[in-house]
């Protein structure tokens, strides 16, 4: 089952991976401007969202449904980035972990 991903989840996933906008754009095969527009809430083609999701999931990100606690992300167990149980809260996102 594919859940819809929210712009904030994309930002959280990038932060978990220590990726900038350009890193995600390169890995998803899209432009950095497209990533920024989507993260700012603009609509996008489903194929673009799928490319973003695929790049992030290939890097070890798991998207978490809202389920009453708010949408989020975590790194898959055994992921090469940090603690396998790591997760990032929206309030932890700052300009310092973005490009």
N, CA and C atoms as an extended XYZ file, in Angstrom:
297
Properties=species:S:1:pos:R:3:atomname:S:1:resname:S:1:resid:I:1 pbc="F F F"
N         0.850       -1.188        0.000 N   UNK     1
C         0.000        0.000        0.000 CA  UNK     1
C         0.889        1.242        0.000 C   UNK     1
N         0.621        2.143       -0.927 N   UNK     2
C         1.367        3.398       -1.010 CA  UNK     2
C         0.553        4.497       -0.352 C   UNK     2
N         1.127        5.122        0.661 N   UNK     3
C         0.439        6.259        1.238 CA  UNK     3
C         0.927        7.512        0.541 C   UNK     3
N         0.090        8.523        0.489 N   UNK     4
C         0.507        9.792       -0.075 CA  UNK     4
C         1.548       10.398        0.845 C   UNK     4
N         2.602       10.951        0.254 N   UNK     5
C         3.608       11.588        1.089 CA  UNK     5
C         3.362       13.096        1.107 C   UNK     5
N         3.650       13.681        2.220 N   UNK     6
C         3.436       15.113        2.432 CA  UNK     6
C         4.758       15.855        2.237 C   UNK     6
N         4.677       17.131        1.849 N   UNK     7
C         5.906       17.917        1.680 CA  UNK     7
C         6.822       17.876        2.890 C   UNK     7
N         6.258       17.929        4.081 N   UNK     8
C         7.086       17.907        5.283 CA  UNK     8
C         7.825       16.576        5.421 C   UNK     8
N         7.223       15.496        4.949 N   UNK     9
C         7.897       14.202        5.005 CA  UNK     9
C         9.116       14.174        4.084 C   UNK     9
N         9.022       14.847        2.962 N   UNK    10
C        10.162       14.921        2.052 CA  UNK    10
C        11.302       15.671        2.738 C   UNK    10
N        10.976       16.791        3.378 N   UNK    11
C        12.006       17.552        4.107 CA  UNK    11
C        12.603       16.722        5.248 C   UNK    11
N        11.741       16.008        5.987 N   UNK    12
C        12.236       15.171        7.081 CA  UNK    12
C        13.156       14.077        6.544 C   UNK    12
N        12.771       13.476        5.440 N   UNK    13
C        13.576       12.403        4.858 CA  UNK    13
C        14.933       12.928        4.410 C   UNK    13
N        14.940       14.088        3.788 N   UNK    14
C        16.223       14.680        3.375 CA  UNK    14
C        17.104       14.952        4.579 C   UNK    14
N        16.509       15.467        5.646 N   UNK    15
C        17.275       15.761        6.853 CA  UNK    15
C        17.848       14.474        7.457 C   UNK    15
N        17.064       13.410        7.473 N   UNK    16
C        17.529       12.134        8.020 CA  UNK    16
C        18.717       11.590        7.243 C   UNK    16
N        18.723       11.861        5.952 N   UNK    17
C        19.798       11.376        5.092 CA  UNK    17
C        20.940       12.372        4.944 C   UNK    17
N        20.780       13.550        5.527 N   UNK    18
C        21.747       14.648        5.353 CA  UNK    18
C        21.882       15.022        3.880 C   UNK    18
N        20.765       15.013        3.173 N   UNK    19
C        20.728       15.393        1.756 CA  UNK    19
C        20.213       16.808        1.634 C   UNK    19
N        20.788       17.559        0.739 N   UNK    20
C        20.252       18.847        0.351 CA  UNK    20
C        19.238       18.671       -0.767 C   UNK    20
N        18.641       19.758       -1.162 N   UNK    21
C        17.665       19.727       -2.260 CA  UNK    21
C        18.313       19.173       -3.524 C   UNK    21
N        19.518       19.622       -3.817 N   UNK    22
C        20.204       19.164       -5.034 CA  UNK    22
C        20.508       17.669       -5.003 C   UNK    22
N        20.849       17.150       -3.826 N   UNK    23
C        21.115       15.711       -3.707 CA  UNK    23
C        19.874       14.901       -4.080 C   UNK    23
N        18.741       15.281       -3.508 N   UNK    24
C        17.501       14.572       -3.822 CA  UNK    24
C        17.155       14.727       -5.292 C   UNK    24
N        17.285       15.924       -5.814 N   UNK    25
C        16.968       16.159       -7.227 CA  UNK    25
C        17.811       15.259       -8.132 C   UNK    25
N        19.103       15.187       -7.859 N   UNK    26
C        19.987       14.342       -8.669 CA  UNK    26
C        19.578       12.884       -8.608 C   UNK    26
N        19.290       12.394       -7.415 N   UNK    27
C        18.958       10.982       -7.240 CA  UNK    27
C        17.580       10.642       -7.807 C   UNK    27
N        16.680       11.621       -7.833 N   UNK    28
C        15.333       11.393       -8.364 CA  UNK    28
C        15.231       11.716       -9.854 C   UNK    28
N        16.267       12.333      -10.419 N   UNK    29
C        16.240       12.677      -11.840 CA  UNK    29
C        15.331       13.843      -12.163 C   UNK    29
N        15.219       14.783      -11.230 N   UNK    30
C        14.388       15.970      -11.433 CA  UNK    30
C        15.223       17.204      -11.087 C   UNK    30
N        14.657       18.385      -11.239 N   UNK    31
C        15.413       19.594      -10.931 CA  UNK    31
C        15.259       19.975       -9.460 C   UNK    31
N        16.243       20.700       -8.965 N   UNK    32
C        16.186       21.193       -7.584 CA  UNK    32
C        14.986       22.113       -7.388 C   UNK    32
N        14.671       22.915       -8.400 N   UNK    33
C        13.501       23.799       -8.300 CA  UNK    33
C        12.217       23.004       -8.116 C   UNK    33
N        12.127       21.851       -8.770 N   UNK    34
C        10.940       21.006       -8.622 CA  UNK    34
C        10.831       20.494       -7.191 C   UNK    34
N        11.943       20.039       -6.619 N   UNK    35
C        11.926       19.579       -5.227 CA  UNK    35
C        11.455       20.703       -4.315 C   UNK    35
N        12.020       21.886       -4.492 N   UNK    36
C        11.658       23.033       -3.646 CA  UNK    36
C        10.175       23.369       -3.786 C   UNK    36
N         9.677       23.393       -5.009 N   UNK    37
C         8.254       23.707       -5.216 CA  UNK    37
C         7.356       22.690       -4.521 C   UNK    37
N         7.693       21.404       -4.631 N   UNK    38
C         6.881       20.366       -3.998 CA  UNK    38
C         6.949       20.492       -2.480 C   UNK    38
N         8.140       20.734       -1.954 N   UNK    39
C         8.278       20.892       -0.497 CA  UNK    39
C         7.530       22.119        0.011 C   UNK    39
N         7.324       23.094       -0.856 N   UNK    40
C         6.563       24.289       -0.473 CA  UNK    40
C         5.069       24.132       -0.711 C   UNK    40
N         4.646       22.926       -1.121 N   UNK    41
C         3.221       22.637       -1.222 CA  UNK    41
C         2.610       22.692       -2.603 C   UNK    41
N         3.411       22.928       -3.638 N   UNK    42
C         2.866       22.944       -5.002 CA  UNK    42
C         2.517       21.531       -5.445 C   UNK    42
N         1.542       21.443       -6.326 N   UNK    43
C         1.152       20.153       -6.890 CA  UNK    43
C         2.245       19.645       -7.816 C   UNK    43
N         2.271       18.338       -7.989 N   UNK    44
C         3.247       17.719       -8.885 CA  UNK    44
C         2.607       16.510       -9.548 C   UNK    44
N         3.177       16.123      -10.671 N   UNK    45
C         2.726       14.908      -11.347 CA  UNK    45
C         3.017       13.707      -10.454 C   UNK    45
N         2.185       12.703      -10.558 N   UNK    46
C         2.396       11.490       -9.758 CA  UNK    46
C         3.742       10.853      -10.085 C   UNK    46
N         4.160       10.935      -11.338 N   UNK    47
C         5.455       10.345      -11.714 CA  UNK    47
C         6.613       11.046      -11.000 C   UNK    47
N         6.477       12.347      -10.764 N   UNK    48
C         7.519       13.088      -10.043 CA  UNK    48
C         7.546       12.686       -8.578 C   UNK    48
N         6.373       12.567       -7.968 N   UNK    49
C         6.285       12.119       -6.575 CA  UNK    49
C         6.854       10.710       -6.450 C   UNK    49
N         6.544        9.854       -7.416 N   UNK    50
C         7.062        8.484       -7.398 CA  UNK    50
C         8.587        8.471       -7.493 C   UNK    50
N         9.153        9.364       -8.296 N   UNK    51
C        10.612        9.444       -8.437 CA  UNK    51
C        11.250        9.879       -7.119 C   UNK    51
N        10.640       10.856       -6.461 N   UNK    52
C        11.145       11.329       -5.166 CA  UNK    52
C        11.048       10.214       -4.135 C   UNK    52
N         9.885        9.607       -4.066 N   UNK    53
C         9.670        8.519       -3.113 CA  UNK    53
C        10.656        7.384       -3.354 C   UNK    53
N        10.847        7.015       -4.606 N   UNK    54
C        11.765        5.930       -4.950 CA  UNK    54
C        13.196        6.235       -4.537 C   UNK    54
N        13.638        7.453       -4.775 N   UNK    55
C        15.005        7.836       -4.398 CA  UNK    55
C        15.183        7.773       -2.891 C   UNK    55
N        14.207        8.271       -2.152 N   UNK    56
C        14.301        8.282       -0.694 CA  UNK    56
C        14.206        6.871       -0.112 C   UNK    56
N        13.294        6.070       -0.637 N   UNK    57
C        13.156        4.703       -0.137 CA  UNK    57
C        14.390        3.869       -0.477 C   UNK    57
N        14.989        4.095       -1.636 N   UNK    58
C        16.218        3.381       -2.004 CA  UNK    58
C        17.360        3.710       -1.054 C   UNK    58
N        17.314        4.897       -0.475 N   UNK    59
C        18.353        5.325        0.471 CA  UNK    59
C        18.055        4.873        1.899 C   UNK    59
N        16.919        4.195        2.113 N   UNK    60
C        16.624        3.652        3.433 CA  UNK    60
C        15.523        4.336        4.206 C   UNK    60
N        14.801        5.255        3.572 N   UNK    61
C        13.720        5.970        4.262 CA  UNK    61
C        12.437        5.147        4.211 C   UNK    61
N        11.732        5.119        5.323 N   UNK    62
C        10.378        4.559        5.380 CA  UNK    62
C         9.432        5.690        5.740 C   UNK    62
N         8.344        5.781        5.007 N   UNK    63
C         7.334        6.801        5.283 CA  UNK    63
C         6.321        6.235        6.263 C   UNK    63
N         5.956        7.045        7.251 N   UNK    64
C         5.036        6.631        8.302 CA  UNK    64
C         3.720        7.383        8.121 C   UNK    64
N         2.624        6.636        8.092 N   UNK    65
C         1.300        7.245        7.959 CA  UNK    65
C         0.946        8.025        9.223 C   UNK    65
N        -0.043        8.895        9.105 N   UNK    66
C        -0.438        9.724       10.249 CA  UNK    66
C        -0.885        8.897       11.438 C   UNK    66
N        -1.809        7.986       11.261 N   UNK    67
C        -2.275        7.124       12.347 CA  UNK    67
C        -2.496        7.848       13.665 C   UNK    67
N        -2.958        9.083       13.599 N   UNK    68
C        -3.256        9.842       14.802 CA  UNK    68
C        -2.062       10.548       15.419 C   UNK    68
N        -0.847       10.184       15.031 N   UNK    69
C         0.341       10.781       15.625 CA  UNK    69
C         1.063       11.743       14.704 C   UNK    69
N         0.576       11.939       13.525 N   UNK    70
C         1.231       12.810       12.564 CA  UNK    70
C         2.112       12.021       11.619 C   UNK    70
N         2.123       12.427       10.375 N   UNK    71
C         2.941       11.770        9.359 CA  UNK    71
C         4.412       11.968        9.696 C   UNK    71
N         5.237       11.008        9.313 N   UNK    72
C         6.660       11.132        9.586 CA  UNK    72
C         7.481       10.224        8.708 C   UNK    72
N         8.758       10.093        9.059 N   UNK    73
C         9.674        9.200        8.363 CA  UNK    73
C        10.589        8.557        9.393 C   UNK    73
N        11.185        7.458        8.998 N   UNK    74
C        12.241        6.832        9.791 CA  UNK    74
C        13.171        6.126        8.828 C   UNK    74
N        14.354        5.795        9.332 N   UNK    75
C        15.297        5.050        8.525 CA  UNK    75
C        15.083        3.569        8.752 C   UNK    75
N        15.083        2.824        7.671 N   UNK    76
C        14.896        1.377        7.725 CA  UNK    76
C        16.012        0.747        8.562 C   UNK    76
N        15.701       -0.270        9.313 N   UNK    77
C        16.687       -0.974       10.127 CA  UNK    77
C        17.832       -1.427        9.228 C   UNK    77
N        19.045       -1.158        9.697 N   UNK    78
C        20.216       -1.511        8.911 CA  UNK    78
C        20.569       -0.488        7.855 C   UNK    78
N        19.859        0.632        7.842 N   UNK    79
C        20.147        1.692        6.887 CA  UNK    79
C        21.558        2.222        7.135 C   UNK    79
N        22.260        2.585        6.072 N   UNK    80
C        23.622        3.071        6.248 CA  UNK    80
C        23.723        4.403        6.987 C   UNK    80
N        22.631        5.117        7.146 N   UNK    81
C        22.666        6.434        7.798 CA  UNK    81
C        22.273        6.326        9.257 C   UNK    81
N        23.209        6.456       10.140 N   UNK    82
C        22.928        6.619       11.566 CA  UNK    82
C        22.194        5.483       12.228 C   UNK    82
N        21.511        5.807       13.289 N   UNK    83
C        20.761        4.867       14.105 CA  UNK    83
C        19.585        4.321       13.312 C   UNK    83
N        19.450        3.008       13.214 N   UNK    84
C        18.362        2.440       12.425 CA  UNK    84
C        16.972        2.775       12.947 C   UNK    84
N        16.858        3.183       14.199 N   UNK    85
C        15.542        3.537       14.733 CA  UNK    85
C        15.329        5.054       14.723 C   UNK    85
N        16.196        5.767       14.030 N   UNK    86
C        16.124        7.232       14.038 CA  UNK    86
C        14.841        7.720       13.380 C   UNK    86
N        14.326        8.788       13.916 N   UNK    87
C        13.203        9.471       13.299 CA  UNK    87
C        13.380       10.957       13.570 C   UNK    87
N        12.743       11.767       12.766 N   UNK    88
C        12.869       13.216       12.900 CA  UNK    88
C        11.482       13.806       13.057 C   UNK    88
N        11.337       14.672       14.022 N   UNK    89
C        10.074       15.352       14.248 CA  UNK    89
C        10.054       16.661       13.465 C   UNK    89
N         8.882       17.097       13.089 N   UNK    90
C         8.733       18.339       12.338 CA  UNK    90
C         9.397       19.491       13.072 C   UNK    90
N         9.235       19.560       14.373 N   UNK    91
C         9.788       20.686       15.128 CA  UNK    91
C        11.320       20.694       15.147 C   UNK    91
N        11.947       19.582       14.750 N   UNK    92
C        13.403       19.528       14.696 CA  UNK    92
C        13.975       20.032       13.376 C   UNK    92
N        13.112       20.297       12.406 N   UNK    93
C        13.573       20.806       11.123 CA  UNK    93
C        13.892       22.288       11.238 C   UNK    93
N        15.079       22.663       10.812 N   UNK    94
C        15.495       24.068       10.847 CA  UNK    94
C        16.202       24.421        9.555 C   UNK    94
N        16.481       25.687        9.361 N   UNK    95
C        17.217       26.133        8.188 CA  UNK    95
C        18.625       25.543        8.166 C   UNK    95
N        19.168       25.198        9.322 N   UNK    96
C        20.520       24.645        9.384 CA  UNK    96
C        20.627       23.272        8.735 C   UNK    96
N        19.519       22.501        8.664 N   UNK    97
C        19.608       21.191        8.037 CA  UNK    97
C        18.984       21.192        6.646 C   UNK    97
N        19.019       22.346        6.022 N   UNK    98
C        18.523       22.495        4.657 CA  UNK    98
C        19.569       23.277        3.882 C   UNK    98
N        19.455       23.243        2.571 N   UNK    99
C        20.353       24.047        1.730 CA  UNK    99
C        19.718       25.366        1.424 C   UNK    99
